[in-house]
Each structure stands twice: as C-alpha cells, then as structure tokens.
C-alpha cells in the first residue's frame, strides 16, 4: 500500500513530463467536505487562430464528409440534377441537401450556373473526392 497522498504527487510529476507542460496547465486539485476533485488540462491544445479573410484561400480542404463526396460525385455525373432528385438519390432530407450544398458553395467547391429551374451545377476543377 502506498503512502496517503502519494498518488497526487505522481499525477503532478507525470503531467510535468508532457510536452507543452506549463504551470498554468498543471493539474488542479480541490476538495470539499465529502469529495476530492482532480482537474487535468489538455497540454496538447494550442490556441490557433486563423485569418478569416484568407482562411478558404490558404487552407486547403483536407477531407469531405461522405455525404459531400456523394453529392460532388452526383453533381459531376448529372449537372442538371435538382435538389429533390438529390434527396431521393442520397436518401436524405431536403434540409440536409441544402446544408451540404451551402457548405460546398462556401468552400468554393461548387456553384450554380443559371436559375434553379433551368440551370446546372458546376464542380470546380481540381476537386478530388
């Protein structure tokens, strides 16, 4: 059996060995009359900020969701496909299709050429699923 309280020292010493450890990210201990709490902070977390203006230009899209991949594939195959037809083919709701299309438009992956009734979808060149 270990000495009483030695576990707290071990927690602190092992946390101190982690990369990125600072006193501010060290474990925090607190107690109440009937409980004891240990709070361990994520030492790997880095607060990264992106420039929102250049975010889409400089940050390449790393991966698409399965729905987005299927949507891009369908739009390449059938550029004149309608949103209700996309719902039927993808077996999702209209709201889900609209949301996925909005995300892809925002990422500048697709665009609508012409009207909703007589237009077609254009998938930007160089987009690989």
C-alpha positions as CSV (number, residue, x, y, z in Angstrom):
1,X,0.0,0.0,0.0
2,X,1.2,3.4,-0.9
3,X,1.5,6.4,1.5
4,X,-1.5,8.5,1.7
5,X,-1.4,11.4,-0.8
6,X,1.4,9.9,-2.9
7,X,-0.9,9.5,-5.9
8,X,-1.3,13.2,-6.2
9,X,2.4,13.7,-6.4
10,X,2.6,11.0,-9.1
11,X,-0.1,12.7,-11.1
12,X,1.7,16.0,-10.9
13,X,5.1,14.5,-11.8
14,X,3.8,12.6,-14.8
15,X,1.9,15.6,-16.1
16,X,5.0,17.7,-15.8
17,X,6.8,15.3,-18.2
18,X,4.3,16.0,-21.0
19,X,5.4,18.2,-23.9
20,X,3.8,21.7,-23.7
21,X,3.5,21.5,-19.9
22,X,3.4,24.8,-18.1
23,X,2.4,25.6,-14.5
24,X,-0.8,27.1,-15.9
25,X,-1.6,23.7,-17.5
26,X,-0.7,21.7,-14.5
27,X,-3.2,19.5,-12.6
28,X,-5.5,21.3,-10.2
29,X,-6.6,19.7,-7.0
30,X,-9.5,20.8,-4.8
31,X,-11.6,19.3,-2.1
32,X,-14.9,19.7,-0.3
33,X,-16.1,18.2,2.9
34,X,-17.2,14.9,1.2
35,X,-15.3,15.0,-2.2
36,X,-12.0,15.4,-3.8
37,X,-11.5,16.7,-7.4
38,X,-8.6,16.5,-9.8
39,X,-8.7,18.5,-13.0
40,X,-6.3,17.6,-15.8
41,X,-5.9,20.1,-18.6
42,X,-5.0,19.2,-22.1
43,X,-1.4,20.0,-22.6
44,X,-1.5,19.3,-26.3
45,X,-4.1,22.0,-27.0
46,X,-2.8,25.1,-28.8
47,X,-5.0,28.0,-29.3
48,X,-4.6,28.5,-33.1
49,X,-6.3,31.4,-34.8
50,X,-6.9,31.6,-38.5
51,X,-7.2,34.7,-40.6
52,X,-10.9,34.5,-41.6
53,X,-10.4,36.6,-44.7
54,X,-7.8,34.2,-46.2
55,X,-8.9,31.1,-44.5
56,X,-10.6,29.5,-47.5
57,X,-7.9,30.6,-49.9
58,X,-4.9,29.4,-47.8
59,X,-6.3,26.4,-46.0
60,X,-6.9,23.5,-48.4
61,X,-9.9,21.3,-47.8
62,X,-8.4,18.2,-46.2
63,X,-11.4,15.9,-46.5
64,X,-15.0,15.8,-47.3
65,X,-17.8,14.1,-45.4
66,X,-19.3,11.0,-47.1
67,X,-22.4,13.0,-47.9
68,X,-20.3,15.8,-49.5
69,X,-18.3,13.2,-51.5
70,X,-21.5,11.6,-52.8
71,X,-23.0,15.0,-53.6
72,X,-20.0,16.1,-55.6
73,X,-20.0,12.8,-57.5
74,X,-23.7,13.1,-58.4
75,X,-23.2,16.8,-59.4
76,X,-20.3,15.7,-61.7
77,X,-22.4,12.9,-63.2
78,X,-25.6,14.9,-63.6
79,X,-25.0,18.7,-63.6
80,X,-28.7,19.4,-64.2
81,X,-29.9,17.4,-61.2
82,X,-32.4,19.1,-58.9
83,X,-32.3,19.3,-55.1
84,X,-35.4,17.0,-54.7
85,X,-33.7,14.4,-57.0
86,X,-30.5,14.7,-54.9
87,X,-32.6,14.0,-51.8
88,X,-34.0,10.9,-53.4
89,X,-30.7,9.6,-54.7
90,X,-28.8,10.3,-51.4
91,X,-31.7,9.2,-49.2
92,X,-31.6,12.3,-47.0
93,X,-33.9,15.2,-46.3
94,X,-34.1,18.4,-48.3
95,X,-32.7,20.4,-45.4
96,X,-29.7,18.1,-45.3
97,X,-29.1,18.6,-49.0
98,X,-29.4,22.3,-48.7
99,X,-27.0,22.4,-45.8
100,X,-24.4,20.3,-47.7
101,X,-24.8,22.4,-50.8
102,X,-24.3,25.6,-48.8
103,X,-21.2,24.2,-47.2
104,X,-19.7,23.3,-50.6
105,X,-20.6,26.7,-52.0
106,X,-19.0,28.4,-49.1
107,X,-15.8,26.4,-49.7
108,X,-16.0,27.4,-53.3
109,X,-16.2,23.8,-54.5
110,X,-19.5,24.1,-56.4
111,X,-21.5,26.8,-57.9
112,X,-24.9,27.1,-59.5
113,X,-24.9,28.4,-63.1
114,X,-28.3,29.8,-64.2
115,X,-31.6,29.6,-62.4
116,X,-32.8,26.9,-60.0
117,X,-35.2,25.7,-62.7
118,X,-33.2,25.7,-65.8
119,X,-29.6,26.0,-64.5
120,X,-26.9,23.4,-63.7
121,X,-24.3,22.7,-61.1
122,X,-20.6,23.3,-61.8
123,X,-18.0,21.4,-59.8
124,X,-14.8,23.5,-59.8
125,X,-11.8,21.8,-61.5
126,X,-9.2,20.1,-59.4
127,X,-11.7,18.9,-56.8
128,X,-10.9,15.3,-56.0
129,X,-13.1,13.4,-53.6
